[in-house]
Amino acid sequence: MATQAELIVEVTRIIQDTSYDSTEQLAFLNQAMQDIAGDPRVLLPDLETQDDVTTSTSVSYVALPSDYQKNLLYCYNSSKYWPVKIYASLASLQRMFSRLDQGGAVVGVTTRGQNLHYQRIPSSAETLQLHYYRKPYDMATYPATTISFNGTTKTINDTGSGLDDFHVGQVIDVTGTVNNNTSFTITVAAAESLTVSETVTTESAGSSFTIKSRPDGIPAHLQKPLLVHHVCAAILGEIEQDLNGAKVNTQYHQGEFDKYLAKLIAFIGPVTAGPKEIEKEIDWENYL
């Protein structure tokens, strides 16, 4: 798995432009992750997740989870103990339920923008369990003198409560310490403490320690070529924008990115169809 530092070193070597510092490069790298994960041809298995939303009792929509990116796969009404039909579009949902102001249990949903639309409108709030693909976690860098390590609890602690950019499942790299300059996998995350699966050596705060997270969601063997070529194509595109003629460097890295994106699609398998609807044993629309 590529580290954040390795990616920035490689980008710096290629672009040869000191005006793009590590902070700016990190922003480009995070945008690259979002672009790759958001490609409609790409469904990264590690980004499949689930979360609950609670309906309103007055309107027929609710905000999707904040980490929702795409592809609602499955919806289950936990309040009524039945699966909910997913419609392809808001227009399809509206055609099925011609009057959208009617009360009743939720039996159909669709997504539009950042909202989940549903029918009917329940008289008591209902909990809907959603299965979908989330956004990848941004890579973060956090240097601080308030970080300490506890070997007994296998935790990395911060009295400055600055660890909220790190998430469960992420791999982080620690530098600047005496005994903990290594990588860790997060199992529990909070702003003031990270629990990790690896062995931790107790070490007090005081010196400046740095924590950096690694890429999220992309298969390890494709992280470096995909992210580096995407970033170099974007940065060199800016550098070469005023040049006359072909933008050779931009075109090269865009071509390499496209090549490795095709390898990613081949590795995880293409998106061939959406989720199949579950056959109804009861016609809930008419039953209710």
KAQUIWO-V809937 format. One record per pair of residues at least 12 apart in sequence whose ideal C-beta (glycine too) atoms are under 6 Angstrom apart, sorted by the first residue. I is the first residue (numbers start at 1). GAP is how many residues later the second one is. Records with the same first field share a line. If there is no record, write none. Layout:
# KAQUIWO-V809937
I = GAP, GAP
This chain:
# KAQUIWO-V809937
1 = 213, 219
2 = 221, 222
3 = 170, 211
4 = 135, 208
7 = 22, 220
8 = 14, 17
10 = 218
11 = 14, 217, 220
14 = 218
15 = 220
20 = 215
28 = 203, 206
29 = 198, 202
30 = 108, 109
32 = 195, 198, 199
33 = 103
37 = 99, 180
41 = 224, 230
43 = 228
44 = 173
46 = 171
47 = 86, 87, 170
48 = 85
49 = 85
50 = 81
51 = 14, 79
52 = 75, 77
53 = 75
54 = 71, 73
55 = 67, 70, 71
57 = 68
60 = 40, 57, 58, 61
61 = 54, 56
62 = 54
63 = 52
64 = 50, 52
67 = 67, 68
68 = 64
69 = 64, 65, 66
70 = 63
71 = 61, 62
72 = 14, 39, 60
73 = 58, 202
74 = 57
75 = 34, 53, 55
76 = 53
77 = 29, 49, 51
78 = 49, 51
79 = 47, 48
80 = 25
83 = 195
84 = 25
85 = 23
86 = 23
87 = 21, 23
90 = 20, 22, 27
93 = 15, 17
97 = 22
102 = 18
103 = 17, 18, 20
104 = 16, 184
105 = 17, 183
106 = 12, 20
107 = 177, 178
136 = 80, 81
137 = 30, 33, 79
139 = 74
140 = 25, 73
141 = 71
142 = 20, 69
143 = 65, 67
144 = 16, 18
145 = 63
146 = 12, 13, 14, 59
147 = 58, 62
148 = 56, 57
149 = 31, 51, 53, 54
150 = 52
151 = 49, 50, 51
154 = 41, 42, 46
155 = 38, 40
156 = 38
157 = 36
158 = 34
161 = 30, 31
163 = 28, 31
164 = 27
166 = 20, 23, 28, 47
167 = 22
168 = 18, 21
170 = 16, 43
171 = 12, 14, 43
172 = 12, 39, 41
173 = 39
174 = 37
175 = 35
176 = 32, 33, 34
177 = 26, 32
179 = 22, 24
180 = 21, 23
184 = 12, 14
185 = 12
222 = 38, 42
225 = 35
226 = 34
229 = 24, 27, 28
230 = 27
232 = 21
233 = 17, 20, 21, 24
236 = 13, 14
237 = 13
